[in-house]
């Protein structure tokens, strides 16, 4: 076996400065792992085996815990027995499953097969062999260190690209500004009205998105407006306070999170804010989202603790107490949400029909030459959007300002207009592409729906106890639960393409990697984002609501 020992401080410094002779693909070949690379063995490494992918995922979790500065990382990796416990944990969990004598070894290369370099892999590895086990232990330590260094190098490269982009932008602005003489008087070409906010042409408000979704067929889940019913001029309560994202209070209202009430009779939506506060909404932050601002905010019952709570049974005559001039409740476009499954099913049919034709030996590509020439390679996200995405899903703080609704809209547009334009990528694996698309677009709508629930909960906590207000809350609650029901159906439809046993969190992670682009897929670590857990909680809340509707439900208010 080619001799290789633990890396020294010099080895780590060489890797940090891109002077190392040991390349990542060589390290993987030394471990005997079967992988797919590009022709020059650079770029992303793809493992077909789920066993190996699980190992890589666990390694990513370990890398996330090491120092993030280059000097600190080199010092940490060079220390004696660094990452010793973590490597032993990987060996205990994955060692025999991947390198054991017993079982399937298709995920491992074999000595003598084409493409295997004898210098790197002179004999097959077996975990039961002590010498081989020590060899695997050393290589895993190298692999963890190289992955950690790659994270820092990728971050530094992103910072350089971002600074270069800002410098180029400033240079263009300076070139466009005319150089006037010192004696020239400045004459304003337009009133200096700074109170008029710029109109973002490319970012349509939600009601325009809904109109576009209902008048065009995009062949996949649509961005339906699962919005909280709007306020009416006749409503006894004014609109929710707080503005973000250009002052659009209807879509970027700052909201607070309430704790759920333990009583069985408590309305389901009282549990929304406690759950969202618990999970942090995968990136909520003050100034752009509400969950972080809501931490420490008392629950509805706590706010009104000074007033004796009265339990009022829900009764049919309550509607009769509402004056006729009370505002009607605007409904959520539930029919639009149903298109989430219907349109993507059409996409499955269209792509399958266009992309494949059966010839006796299997499915072969049947794409017209013109369509292949028209395919536009997807370049990936720009640096600023990538920073915002990782801040949103991983809480990796950056200097990029973003708001949730605007970011979700840009991400959705990047997928529809960018990823879908790369027709050749779609044809690599049509079912996998559609499954990832379903997962990603359903997740986008889930985040919007949760934000709607937050806004509703905040507004309800500020409202009074008059009969019209109570009745309106009941109707809005019912409408939101209908939207929740459609959201769950859309989530369940993912299994139609991915299969009943598919890991939806992994599908979403893969979709985010595709969205980021090939370059960032290699340079950055991509961990799972909670998807299944949120949907399970939403389904539990809906089940509780439906059970409450079967009995004599009561509503609490001060």
N, C-alpha and C positions, 0 to 999 in steps of 0.2 A: 504494500500500500504506500503511495506517495507520502513521504513524511511531511507533516505539517503540525506545528505546535500552536500553543495559545499566542494570540497577537500581543505584541509589545506596544509600549507607548509610541515608538517610532512608526510601527505599522498603522496605528490609528491616525497619527498625524499625516502619514502618506495618503491614507484613504480620504481624510478631510481635505487634502490639497489635490486630490485626483492624481496622485502619483503611485498608487498601489498597483502592483503587478497582478494581484489576485482579483479577478473579475467575478461579478455575482453569478454569471452563468457557469463559470468554472466551479464555484463553491457548490452550486446545486448539483452539478454533474458528479462532484466528489461524493456527495451524499447519495448518489444513485437514483435521484428523483427524476421521473419522466416529466418533461415539460415541453411547452411549445414556445418558440421564440420567433422573432423576425429572422430574415436571412442572415444578417450580420450578428445575430444573438444580442442585440441591444433592445432596449425598451422593455415593455411589460412582459413579465413571465406568466404564462397561463398554465395552470394545473387542472387536468381533467378529473383527477381523483378527489372525491369528497374528503377522504382521509387526509390528504396533503393540504387541502384548502382549510380544513379545521386546524391543522398545525399552524399554518400561516396566520390565521385569524388570532389564535392564542398568542403568537409571537407579536402581532400588532398591539395587543393589549399590554404586553410587557414593555414594548418600546414606548408606549404612551406614558410610562411611569419614570423614565430615565431623565437626567438633566437635559434641558433644551438649549443651553449655550455650549458652543464648541469647546472652549477650554475646560469647562466643568465636565462635559461628556467624556473627553479624552482622559481626564484624570480619573473619572469614575470607572471607565472601561479598563484602564491600566492597573487598577488596584487588584491585589491578590484576591482570588475567589469572587471577583465581581460577577454578579448575575448567577452565582453558583446554585442557589436555591431555585431560581426560576428555570434554569436549564434542567435541573433534576426533575422538576415538576413536569416539564415538557416530555422528558424521557419516560417517566412513569405513565403519563397519559397516552402518549402517541408512539412510544418506542416499539413495543412488540407488534402493535397494529400495523405499522408501516414497514418495519424492517424484520419482523419475525419470520422464522422458517415456515411456520404453519399458516395456511391461508393464501389468499390471492396476492400475488406479487406483480400484477400487471402494471401497477403504478411505478414500478422500479425498472430501470434499464438493466440489461444483462451484458456481461463481458463478451466481447466479440461481435455484438450486433452492429450493423452499419451506423456510422456516426458517433460511436462511443470511442473516446480517446483512451488508449491504454495507460497513458501517463497519468491521466486524471482518475481513472477508474480501473485499476489493474485486476480487481477481483470483486465478486459480489459481497455485499455487506449483510451480516446476520446479527440481529440484536442479541442473540444468545451468546455470541462470542464476545468475551471481555475486551479483547483488543479492538474489535469493531465498535463495541459500545463506547469505548473511550474516544475513538476516532469521531464518532457521531457527536459526542458531547462537545468536543473541541470545535467542530464545524458549526454546530448550533450557536456556540458562543460568538464565533466570527459572524455568523448570519445576523444575529441580533444586533451586534455592534454596527455592522454595515447598514442595516435598515435604519437604525437610530441616526447615523451620520447622514444618510440620504434625506431624512426628514429635514435636518438643519440645512443641508445644501439646497433642497427644493425651496425652503422658506426664504433663504437668502436670495435665490434666483428670482423668486416672485417679488421680493422687495426691490431688487434692481430693476426689474421690468416695470414695476409700478412707478418708480422714481423717473425712469426714462420716459415713460408715457406722460407723466406730469410735466417734465422738462420740454418734451416735444409740443405739448399742448400750449405751454407758456410761450414757446418760441413762435408757434403759429399765430398766437394772439398778438405778439409784439410785431410780427411782420404785417399783420392786417391793419394795425393802427397806423395812420398816416403820420409821418414825422413833420410837424409844423415848425416854423421858425419861432425864435424866442419872442418876437414882437407880435406874432399872430394872436388875435383875440379868439377866445373859445366861444363858439356860437352853438348852443344846444340845438340838435335837430328835432328833438321831441321833448315834451314836458317831462321833467324829472319826477315822475310819479312812481315812487318806490312802494306804494301800497298795493299795486296790481301784481298779483303773483303770476309767474310765467305759466303758460298752459303746456303741459307735457303732451306733445302730439302723439307720441307712440304709446302712451299709457292711458288707455281708455278707462273711464270709470266703470264700476261693476254693472250699471244698468246698460251701458253700451256693449259690454262684453256679452251680457245676456241676450241683447238683440242680435248680435252677430252670431251667437251660438244657435239661436232659434231660426235664423234665416240662411245659415250655411251648413253644409255637411262636411265635417272635418274628419269623419271616420274614426273617432275615438272618444273617450270620455270628454264631455264639454265642461266649460267653466260656468256651471249654472250658478245663479245667485241664490245661495242658501242663506239669504240675509234675514236678520231679525226684522219682523214687520215694522215699517217706518212709523214715525210719530205723525199724528194728524193735527191740524190746526185747531180742531175741536177737542183734542185730548186735554184732560186736566193736568197733564204732566208735560213739561217741555222736553226737548230733545236732550240726549245724553251730552254731558259736558266734556270738554277736552278735545283737542285737535292735533292731528299729526299729518305728515305727508302732504304738505301744501295746503293745510287747512280744511281738508275734506272730512268733516266730522262724521259724515254718514258712514264712512268706510274705515277711518283711522281713529275712532274714538278711544281715548284712554279709559281703561276699565280697571276695576279692582276685583280681587278674588276673595270669595267668601268661603268659610268652612261649612261643611255639610252638617245638617241637624241629625242627631241620632234617632229621632223618632221615626217609627215605621210609616206614620201618616205624612211625614214631610215630603214636599214635592221633590221629584227627581232632580230638578235643575239646581237645587241647593247643594247637590253633590258635585256639580260641575267644577266650581272654583276650588274646592279642596283637592280634587284630583289633579287639576291643572297646576295648582301650586306645588303639588307633590312631584310631578314629573318635570316641572319647569318649562313646559311647552317646547322643549328642544330648542331653546335659543331666545326666549323672551327676555327683553331687557328694557330698562327704563328709557323712555324717550322714543321707543319704536314699537314696543309691545307692552303688555300690561302685567304679565304674571309676576315679574320681579317687583314691580311697584306694589303689587298686591300682598307681598309677603308681610305678615304682621297685621294686615287689615282684619278687623273683627268681622265675624259672621253677621248675617242679618239678625238672628236672635240676640247676638251680643250687643249690636248697636242699639237695639231697642230694649236692653235689659232693664232700663229704668221704668218701663211701662209694663203693666201686667198683661201678659199674653192671653188672648181669648181664643178658644178653639171653637170655630164655627163650622158645623157640618155643611158639606156641599149639598145644595138642594136645587131642584129644578126651577123653583120660583125666583132664583136669583136673577135670571135674565129679565124677568118682568120688572125688576127694580131699576133697571138701567134705562135712563131717559132716551127717548127716540133720537135726540140729537147727538148721542155718543158716537165717537169715531168708529167706522167699520174697521175690522182688522184686515190688514193686507196679507195675503197668503204667500207662502213660499212656493216657488215654481217646482213642485214635486214632480210634475210631468217632465220637466227638464232634467231632473236628476235621473229619472228612469232611462233617459237617453244615454246615461253613462254606460249602461250595459248594452243597450240596443245598438248604438253607433259603433262601439268597439267590436261587437259581434259582426257587424257589417265589414269592419276592417279586416277581421280574421278571414271572412269569406273572400273579400276582394284580393287580399294579398296572397292567400293560398291559391286562388284561381289564377292570378297573374304570374305568381312566382314559380309554380311547380307544374309539371306534367309527368304523368307516370309512364315509364317505358318498360316495363318488365323486370328491370333490375333495381328500381327505386325511383325516387323523385329527383328530377334534374331541373336545372334552371331553364326557364322559358321566358326570358325577358327580351323584349325587342331591343335591337342594337341602339335605336334612338334613345330609349329609356336609359340604357347604360351610359351613353355619352352625356345625357342630361343630368345624371346623378352628381350632386354637389358634395364633396367630402366635408364632413362636419369638423370645423376647426376647434371646437371646445369653447368653454366659457372664457370671457376676458378676465384679467387679473382681479379687477375690483369686484365683479360678481362672484368670482370664486372665493375671495375673502369673505364676502357677505354670506355666502352659502355655508361656509365652514363655521362662521360665527353663529349662524342660526341653528345648525344641527349639532355642532360639537362645542359651542361656546368658546371658540378660539378667538380671543379678542383681537380686533384690528382697528385701524383708523378709518375704515370705510363706514360712512353713515348709511343706514338702510332702515326701512320700515317693513313690517311683515307683509302687508297686502301688496305693496309695490314689488317686493322681492319675489313673492309667489307668482305674481303676474309675469315678471321678467323670466323666471325659471320656466314657467309654462310656455311662454313664447319661444324661448330658446329650444325647447323640445319640439314644439310643433313646427317651427320654421327652420330649425337647424338640424336636429337629429333626424327628423323625418326626411329631410332633403337628401340625406346620405343613403340613397336607395341600395347601393351595394352592401352597406352595413346591414340593412334590413334583411337582405337575401342570404346573409351568412347563416342565419338561423331564424327563420320567420316566427315559429312559435315562441322561441325565447324572447325575441324582440317584442312581440305583442304582450307577452306576460309581464315583461319589465315595464312596458308602457302603461298597461293597466294599473300596475302597482304604483307607479310614479304619479299618474294623474289622479288616481283615487286618493293618494296621500295628500296631494295638493288640495283637493276638495275637503278632505278630512280636517286639515289645518284651518281652512276657512270656516268650516262648520263649527269647530271648537271656538274660534274667535267670535262667531255669532252668538253662541251660547254664553260666552263671557259677557258680551255687551248686554244681552238680555238680562242676565243675572245682576249686573251692576245697576241697570235702570230700575229693575224691580225693587232692589234694595232701597232706592231713593224715592219710590212712589208712596202714595198714601194708602188709605184703606176705604175709600169710597166704593160704592157698588160698581160704578163704571170701571174704575181702575182694577178691581178684583176680577171682574168679568173679562177685561181685556187681557190680564195676565194669564187667565185660564186658557183663553183662545190662542194666545201666542205660544204658550207652553204646548198646547196640542199641535200647533203647526210645526214647532221645532221638533217634536217627537216624530211627526210624519217625515220630516227631512232626515232625521236620524235613521228611521226605518229604511229609507231608500239608500242611505249611505252604506248601511250594513249589507244590503242586497248587492250593491256594486262591489263591495269588498269580497263577498262570497263568489261573485262571478269570475274573479281572478282564477279560481281553481278550474274553470272550464278549459283554459289554455295551459296553465301551469301544472295541473294535476292535483288530485286531492291531497297528496302528501307534501306539496311544495312549501318551502320556507318563505313566507311572504316578507319577512324582515330582510332575508338575503336577496330576494328579488328587488326590493327597494334599494338596497345597498348597491347592487349591480347597476340599477338604473341611474343612480347618482354618479357612479363611476363613468358610465357612458356619457352622461350629461356634462361632466367635467371635461372630458376629452382625453385622448390617448396620452398626451404629455403629462397631465396632472394625475392620471390614473397610475402612472408609474412612480412619479416623484413623491406622492403624498400617501399617507395611510388613510384608508377608508373603513371606518368601523360601522357596525350596524346602527340603524336609527330605529327607535321604538315605533312600531307600526301595529303589530299584532296585539300588543298589550293595550294600546289605546282603543282599538276596535273591540276587544273583549270587554273592556270597561264600559264602552258605549253600549254594547249589547246587553250587559248586565243592568245598566241604568234603564234601558228601554224595557227590559223584562219587568223590572220593578214598577215602572210607570204603568205598564199594561195590567199588571196584577192589581194595582191600586184602582184602576178604572173599573175593575170587575166588582169591587165592593163599594161601601159607602165611604168614600174618601173624604178626609177633612183637610182644611187648609189653615195654616197658622199665620196670624198677622197680629200686630200690636193693637 
